[in-house]
Amino acid sequence: MTHTPDRLRAAAQAGDNAVRLQLADRLLDEHQPLDFDPFEALYWLEQAATDGDVQALLRSGTMWGTGLGCDANPETARVRFETAAAGGDRDALVALAYCREHGFGGARDPAAATIAYQRAAIGGDATALACLAWRHESGHTLDRDPTRAARCWSLAAAAGHPTAGERLRLLGAPAGNVAPDMTPDLAEAAPDPARALAASAPRRQVVAWEPRAFCFPGFLSEDECLHLVAAAQQQLKPSQVVRSSGRQQRFEGRTSGEMAFVAPHKTIVVWNIEQRIARQVLLPAEHGEPMVILRYGPGDEYVTHTDYCDPSAPGAAEFLQRGGQRVATFLVYLNDVPAGGETEFQLTGASVKPHRAMGFLFWNVRPDGSIDPNSRHAGVPVREGQKWLASKWIREFAPVPMQPKDPRYAVQPD
């Protein structure tokens, strides 16, 4: 039976948390009859969260953390995740671990982050297992232990993490050799706060001046790379290109798979990375298009192309009215690629090899704002393994921000 919006609101107002979550789903889905309204969606999630509903706490925390339906408030987001995680919810524990690792909404505490990952790993969470594997491999908050690292990578691969098997092969251990009774030995792996790595600003290295291009080794943490890949893998679809008219369509010269973190699907990890990118390009984060995660398998490529919109192309005026020119491109490589997969600029000969966690910024326009033909580039075919990367296009100006349709549904942070 399909309920009318008024009936749903009446049931939600009467205290039915299941209906509150259902109504929030409809308000966040542009394909539903109700108009997309994240402000009202957050209102109903907050009502259910007040009653202790774990899913409402988790989802409202994500909205507070990403600024969907509200002004972004990491502190409130972290409180919601802490409350949801207290009951052992795996997704909430992973979100809380990220907050603790990166100081999102409160003090940075990598050792406490490891404990949260351990609790989520007990339930078989693939991201948590992969993050623990990296900690055992690197010695970050835990003793360096190749055996435990391989064990956690094996469990993460079995749980479905898309890069765990590849990492296991690089360590020389077979990905499929996982005994049914293997556990991460969490009780024996108490984190050591003294081993926590200090946060540092990414270092910038000049790649070229034509186009202006810079690398940022270690731009992301290992955790962030693992988070992004895991979040994207279930929603990958064949990559498309945006024509000057603004329409997306398939292009035989681009053979990757992709997933975009549009507003309802954005996570706190994505939001936090976008703020970091904004600080490097010196433009507000709102100027960026949604972050896109791309996966290239063996033989996949993106032939020579430009990211800017040619103002003389048919339909270009309409595209440029919705945010202006794509002035810059920011890529982050999410894994090491054994062979191939470079980003190459054919006109100048500059080339960048993918390295896990490295950021790469290049400008599609010159300092005077004119388009730079030297930014023409290609994604070289992957010869071995796979390439995962995050892509963020930066526009001249931001879209007009949404406002609540009904002031009754505007919520305030704690």
N, C-alpha and C positions, 0 to 999 in steps of 0.2 A: 504494500500500500504506500502511495506517495503522499507525504504530508505537505500541506501548504506552508510557506514561510511563517505565516502568522501562527499556525498550530505548533510548529517547531519552536518558535520563540516563546509561546505560552508554556509549553512543556519545559523548556530550558529555564524560564523564569520560576517555574514551580520547583526547581531543584533537581531535575533529572540530568545527571552528569553524562549519561550515554547520549542523550539528545544534544547536550551542549557540545560534545565533541563532534557529533554528526553535523550540527549546524555550522561549527567552525570549519569542517571539511568543505561544506558547500560554499562558504564564504571565501575560501581560499582556492576554489576551483573555477577558473574562468569558463569552463564548459558546462557548469551547472546553471539552472535558470536564474538563481540569485546573482546579482551583480557582485563582482569581485570586491570584497571589502575587508581587508586585513584588520582594520580598526575594530569592527564589530566582532570579527573572529577572535581577536585577542581578548576582548571583553568576556566572551563566553568561556574561553579557556581559563581565564583568571578566576571566574566564578567556580569552575570545577576544581581548579588548583587549590582554592581556599578550602574545599572539602577534602583535600588530600589525594585527589585522583592523580596517579603517577604519570599517566600519559599526558594529562593536561599540564602538569608541572614541567615535564620534559619539553613539550611543544611550546608552551608559553616562554620557557627559558630561552629556547632557540629564537623566538620572535623578539624578545627583549635584547638578546645578544646581537641580532642582525639588523635591528631597527625596522622590522616589518610590522606596521600597524602602530608604531610608536617611535619616539626618539630612542636610538640605541642606548642601552644602559647595561654594560657588562656586569656591574655589581648585582643588579637584580637578577640577571641571567644566572649568575653563579649561585645565588641563594636558591633559586628554583632547582638547579641541578643537584645541589647538596641535599635538598629535601627529598627529591626523587631517588637519589642514590642511596639514601639511608635504608630504603627497603630492598636494596640489592638489584635494582633494575640495571641491566647491562648497558643499555644505551646511555642512561644517565651517568653511570660510572665512567664510561669512556669520555663523555662530554666534560665531566668534572675533572678527570685526569688531564685533559687538554688545558682546562682553566688553570690548574695547579702548575703544570709544566711551563706555561707561557705567561703566568701572571695576569690572566684574563679575569678582570673583575675583582682582583684581590692580590694578596702576596704571592710571589712565585715560590713554589715549593716542589722541586722535582722529585724528592724522596716520597712525598705524599702522593704525587702523581703516580709513581710506580706502584704504590699500595692500591690505588684505585684500579689501575690496569690489572693487577694481580686478581682482585676481586672479580672483575669482569671476565678475566681469562678462565676462572674456575667454571663459569657457565659456557665456555667455548666460544667467546666472541673473537672473531678473526682479527679485527684491528688490534684489540688488546694483546692477543698472542703475538702478533707481529711486532708490536712496540716492545714487549718484553724480550723477544728474540734479539732485537737490535740492542737493548740494554745489556744483555748477556754478551753480545758480540763486541760491543764497544767499551764496556765497563762504566757506562753512565748510570750512576746510583747503585749498581749491582756489581758484584765481582765479575770480571771478565771470565767467561766459561764457554769455550767453543762447543762442548757437548750439550750444555743446556740451551745454547743459542740454536744449535741444529734441531734439538728436540722441539723448541717453541716454533721455529720456522716450519717444521714438519706439521705440527698441529695447526698452525695458521693456514698452511696450504690445504690441509684436509678440511678446514672450516671454510675454505673458499676465497682466501685473500689472493688477489690476482698476481702479485709479484713475489709472494713467499717462495713458490717453487723455483723461480728463477734464482732467487738469492741462495736457496739451498744448493742448487747446482753449482753456483760460483764457489760455495764453500766445500764442494766435493762430496756432498752427501746426497743420496738418492731421494727425490721428492716423494716417491710412493711408498717408501719403506717406513710405515708408521705403525707401530704395534698398538693394538686396541686399548691396552691398559696404560699407555703413556700419559703422564701428567706433567705439568710444568715444574713440579717440585717447589711449589710456591712457599711452603712453610720453611724451607731451608734457604730461601733467597731474600732475607730481610734487606731492604734498601739501606744504603749508607749515605746519610745526608752530606758527608764530607766529599763524596764523589760527584755531587751534582755539578754540572758544567755551568759556568757563568754565562749569562746572556751577553751577546756582543752585537754591535751594529754591523751589517753586511759590508764587506770591503768592495770597493768599486774598481774595476780594471777596464782600461780603455781597449776596445777591440778595433775600432776604426773611427775616423772623423767624417767619412763620406760613405755611407750615412753615419750620423752620430750613433755609436753603438757601444754598449758597456756591459760587462759581465759582473755578477755579484755571487762569488762562491759562497756556499753555505747560506743562501738567502732564506731557505726554509730549514726547519728542523727535520730530522728523520721521521719523527712522529707525524709531522704535517704531510710529508710525502705519502706515508702509509695511510693516513686518514683520507686524503683526496682520492687516491686510487680506489680504496675500498668503497667510498661513497659513490663513485661514478660507475663502477663496473656493472651494476644491475640495470643501468639506464642508457648504456651505449647504443647508438644508432649510426647508420652510415653518415659520414660527414657531408655537409652541404656548403655552398658558398653563397654570399650575399651579393646579388647583382645591384647595379646602380639604382634600380627601381626600389630597392629595399626588400625584394622577394628572395627567399631562400630556395635553392634547387641543387640537385645532385650535379657533380662535375667529375668526368672520368679522370681528370688529372689529379684528383684528391681522393685517395683510397683509404683514408683512416676511418676510425669510429670516433664518435664524440658524444659528450653529454654537457649541457649547459646548466649552471646553477642559477636559474631564473628565481625571482623573488620567493615563491613559496617553498623552494627546495634549498635555498641558501643555508649554510651551516655557520656556526660561530667560527670554525676554522677558516672558511672562505672569507667571511667578513674581516677577520683579523688580518689575513694576508692582504686583502684589498687595501686596508689602511696602510700597511707597510709599503705596498706598491705606490700608493698616493704620495707618500713621503719622498720617494725616489724621483717621481716624475714632476713633483711640485705642482700637482693639480688635485683638487678635491676628489675623494673616492667616488663621488656621485657622477663624475665625468666618465667613468668606465662602463663599458658594456658588460653584461653578465660573464663571469668567468666560465671558460669552456675547458673541459678535460678531454684530451685527445689520446687515442691509442693507435700506434702504428705497428703492425705485425711485419714479419719478413716480406720484403718486396713492396710494402706500402710506401707511398711517397706523396708529396704535394709539389707539383711541377711549378716552374717559375711563375711568380705572380706578384702583385702589389697588394698591400693592405689599405692604402689610401683609395679614396674615390676620385676618379678622374672627373673634374668639374665639367668637361666637355662631353662626357658620355651621355647617351639618352637616359633620361630619368634621374640624372645625378642631382638635380635641384631638389627633388622630393626627398632623396636620401639625406642630403646635407641639411635640410630644414629640421630634421629630427636628431639634432645633436652636433651638427657641424662635421668637420673633417675628422677622420681617424688620424690624429696627430702622432700617436706613438703606439708601439706594440710591446707588451711585456710578456715574456715567456718564462716559465719555470720548468726545468727538466726534473721529472719525478723518479727516474731510475737511471742506472748506468746502462749504456747500450754497447754490447760487445763489438759490433761493427756496423758502420753506416749511420744514417739518421742525422747527419750534420745539418745545420742551418747555413746555407751558402748564399752569398751575394755575388751574382754572376758578373755584374759590371765592374766590381772592384776587386774580386778575388778573396774577400774576407770570408772566413768560415769559422763556425763554432761547433765544437764537438759536445754532445750531451753529457753532462755529469750530474749525478743525482744531487738534488737540492740547490742547484745553481740557477740564479736568475739571469735573464738576458733582456736588456732594454735596447730597442733601437727606435729612432725617430723617423717617421714617414714624411716629415716636412722639414724644411730648412729653418734656421732661426728667424727668417723674415716671414714665415708662415706659408711660403710656396711649397708645392709638392716636390719631393726629392726623388728623382728617378733612380738614384743609386740605392734606394731602399728595396728595389726589386729583388726578390729572393726565392729560394726553393727549399723544401724539406727533402733532403737526399734520401733515396730508398734505404730502408733498413735491410742490412745484409744478414744479420744474425740477432736473435733475441727479439725483443719488442721495445718500443719507445713510448713512454707515457710522459705527457707534458700538460701543463696548465697554460692557457693563453688568455690574455686580457688586452682588449683594444681600448685605447683611451681617446675620447672625443673632445672636441673644442669646448662644449658646454654641456651642462646636465639637463635632464628633462625636468619639467615642472613637478615638484613633489606632490604626492597624494595628500589629501586632507580628509578627516572623518566626514562621512556623509550625514551622520547624526551625532551631535555633540554628546548625547547620552552615553555613547559607547566609547568615548575617549577615556583611556585609563592612565593612571599615574604610577611611577615606580615606587617601590617601598621607601 
